[in-house]
Amino acid sequence: MNVAVPKEITAGERRVALVPDGAQKLAAGKLSVLVQSGAGRPAFFPDEAYEKAGARLVPDAATAYTDGNALLKVQPPTLEEVGRMQAGAVLISFLQPAWNGEVVKALARQRVTAFSLELVPRISRAQSIDALSSQANVAGYKAVLMAATRLGKFFPLLITAAGTVAPARVLVLGAGVAGLQAIATARRLGAIVEAFDVRPAVKEEVKSLGATFIELPLEAQEGQGGYAREQSPEFLRRQQELLGDRVAAADVVITTAAIPGRRAPILVTREMVARMCPGSVIVDLAAETGGNTEGLKPGEVLDVGGVVIDGTRNIPSTVPVHASQLYSRNVTNLLLLLVKDGNLNLNFDDEIVKGSCVTHGGELVHPRARELLETTRQ
Ligand SMILES: NC(=O)c1ccc[n+]([C@@H]2O[C@H](COP(=O)([O-])OP(=O)(O)OC[C@H]3O[C@@H](n4cnc5c(N)ncnc54)[C@H](O)[C@@H]3O)[C@@H](O)[C@H]2O)c1
């Protein structure tokens, strides 16, 4: 079986789906690895490192798609890329089926067996495959550094001959994987950190990182599988009201709240932004799904009355070395679950295989992906 790694073509994407270490691991698993020349370069992995790891370089995407039986990607393929794939090929990638209906349908028509990393079930055995978590970790870390460089203040408490500098106040909304990493990073830089999440289960984790968990007199609807559920408009209105003072007092707000397959909830309204001090910074990690901040423009950094609203997209791509390394481990672990003795061996009785497969044998096989395609905008 040939595992191929085409170069990512999405603008601004610097990650690569497989790093040389991963290529070596796959080669040891009796798989031949083809890497499009230059695929690793934006993440600082040169062609020679892949060759050394036992991969064969191919000159262009056309060869990667023609010769590859298993394709490893980061960004969902374009319709043109799908058109180049072989019938019966396997694709492992982020697919965001909720937003990529046409691509998913094209994958089915092309008879590609496609696995969406967003759909890998969140069970203990799947943790090493969980690319949402590995990339959220990167985003949570980098978001704090982005805020720190924009803030006109220090993060830590400083006692100097010229006087004492108070530590920065950081508020993290949504304490999932990205939020917890943001809390840990802001704490390491010396900030005073508070956090809120609708899942009370995270309270102890927040506290163990040295932050304060904000308790609100609100009853959230519980979600399933470790995820939050979409809350009612009345809940969100109360949440905004109750969090208003905390947002106003913060130097930095990092928002990470997301609901799988849905638009991100608005947690910070225009009125709340207006109450923040000039020079404060909001980094909105939910920018990909519309943002948690009212008025945010995904992909843009705005100045709203002196408050920076940073809606940078694809933050993991700005840490391409480690983001690729972690992603590469996730995809190799999933791929190795799909092969036996170097050949494809799909076991749909396996919860991970069944749970993450979107298209197979010309059909859209994933019920949740089907539902997402029906209920969200295309
Ligand atoms: N394999 C596993 O077992 C596994 C892997 C990863 C995550 N998980 C679990 O899933 C959790 C969430 O994962 P995630 O970070 O990918 O989630 P996510 O990216 O879907 O959401 C981020 C956070 O936003 C929160 N949120 C949603 N609506 C909110 C609102 N109105 N106000 C405040 N916060 C809101 C969610 O509760 C979540 O913690 C993890 O913390 C963990 O408990 C389990």
Ligand as a Chemical Component Dictionary entry (heavy atoms), coordinates in Angstrom:
data_LIG
# 
_chem_comp.id                   LIG 
_chem_comp.type                 NON-POLYMER 
_chem_comp.pdbx_formal_charge   0 
_chem_comp.three_letter_code    LIG 
# 
loop_
_chem_comp_atom.comp_id 
_chem_comp_atom.atom_id 
_chem_comp_atom.alt_atom_id 
_chem_comp_atom.type_symbol 
_chem_comp_atom.charge 
_chem_comp_atom.model_Cartn_x 
_chem_comp_atom.model_Cartn_y 
_chem_comp_atom.model_Cartn_z 
_chem_comp_atom.pdbx_ordinal 
LIG N1  N1  N 0  -10.523 11.160 24.023 1  
LIG C1  C1  C 0  -11.102 11.769 25.077 2  
LIG O1  O1  O 0  -11.493 11.148 26.043 3  
LIG C2  C2  C 0  -11.290 13.231 25.035 4  
LIG C3  C3  C 0  -10.486 13.943 24.153 5  
LIG C4  C4  C 0  -10.617 15.326 24.091 6  
LIG C5  C5  C 0  -11.562 15.964 24.864 7  
LIG N2  N2  N 1  -12.331 15.274 25.712 8  
LIG C6  C6  C 0  -13.317 15.978 26.563 9  
LIG O2  O2  O 0  -14.056 16.921 25.817 10 
LIG C7  C7  C 0  -13.922 18.197 26.447 11 
LIG C8  C8  C 0  -14.174 19.336 25.484 12 
LIG O3  O3  O 0  -13.324 19.226 24.410 13 
LIG P1  P1  P 0  -12.956 20.455 23.458 14 
LIG O4  O4  O 0  -12.017 21.343 24.143 15 
LIG O5  O5  O -1 -12.544 19.913 22.151 16 
LIG O6  O6  O 0  -14.363 21.188 23.306 17 
LIG P2  P2  P 0  -14.843 22.258 22.251 18 
LIG O7  O7  O 0  -13.728 22.806 21.445 19 
LIG O8  O8  O 0  -16.021 21.652 21.548 20 
LIG O9  O9  O 0  -15.399 23.437 23.198 21 
LIG C9  C9  C 0  -14.526 24.199 23.996 22 
LIG C10 C10 C 0  -15.154 24.462 25.337 23 
LIG O10 O10 O 0  -16.203 25.423 25.201 24 
LIG C11 C11 C 0  -17.137 25.140 26.203 25 
LIG N3  N3  N 0  -18.388 25.865 25.962 26 
LIG C12 C12 C 0  -19.386 25.623 25.076 27 
LIG N4  N4  N 0  -20.370 26.529 25.201 28 
LIG C13 C13 C 0  -19.982 27.400 26.182 29 
LIG C14 C14 C 0  -20.558 28.557 26.764 30 
LIG N5  N5  N 0  -21.752 29.015 26.395 31 
LIG N6  N6  N 0  -19.853 29.182 27.757 32 
LIG C15 C15 C 0  -18.663 28.726 28.158 33 
LIG N7  N7  N 0  -18.064 27.632 27.653 34 
LIG C16 C16 C 0  -18.718 26.974 26.670 35 
LIG C17 C17 C 0  -17.243 23.632 26.154 36 
LIG O11 O11 O 0  -17.825 23.101 27.343 37 
LIG C18 C18 C 0  -15.777 23.235 26.001 38 
LIG O12 O12 O 0  -15.143 22.991 27.228 39 
LIG C19 C19 C 0  -12.536 18.135 27.037 40 
LIG O13 O13 O 0  -12.245 19.068 27.987 41 
LIG C20 C20 C 0  -12.565 16.724 27.612 42 
LIG O14 O14 O 0  -13.259 16.641 28.818 43 
LIG C21 C21 C 0  -12.230 13.910 25.820 44 
# 
loop_
_chem_comp_bond.comp_id 
_chem_comp_bond.atom_id_1 
_chem_comp_bond.atom_id_2 
_chem_comp_bond.value_order 
_chem_comp_bond.pdbx_ordinal 
LIG N1  C1  SING 1  
LIG C1  O1  DOUB 2  
LIG C1  C2  SING 3  
LIG C2  C3  SING 4  
LIG C2  C21 DOUB 5  
LIG C3  C4  DOUB 6  
LIG C4  C5  SING 7  
LIG C5  N2  DOUB 8  
LIG N2  C6  SING 9  
LIG N2  C21 SING 10 
LIG C6  O2  SING 11 
LIG C6  C20 SING 12 
LIG O2  C7  SING 13 
LIG C7  C8  SING 14 
LIG C7  C19 SING 15 
LIG C8  O3  SING 16 
LIG O3  P1  SING 17 
LIG P1  O4  DOUB 18 
LIG P1  O5  SING 19 
LIG P1  O6  SING 20 
LIG O6  P2  SING 21 
LIG P2  O7  DOUB 22 
LIG P2  O8  SING 23 
LIG P2  O9  SING 24 
LIG O9  C9  SING 25 
LIG C9  C10 SING 26 
LIG C10 O10 SING 27 
LIG C10 C18 SING 28 
LIG O10 C11 SING 29 
LIG C11 N3  SING 30 
LIG C11 C17 SING 31 
LIG N3  C12 SING 32 
LIG N3  C16 SING 33 
LIG C12 N4  DOUB 34 
LIG N4  C13 SING 35 
LIG C13 C14 SING 36 
LIG C13 C16 DOUB 37 
LIG C14 N5  SING 38 
LIG C14 N6  DOUB 39 
LIG N6  C15 SING 40 
LIG C15 N7  DOUB 41 
LIG N7  C16 SING 42 
LIG C17 O11 SING 43 
LIG C17 C18 SING 44 
LIG C18 O12 SING 45 
LIG C19 O13 SING 46 
LIG C19 C20 SING 47 
LIG C20 O14 SING 48 
# 
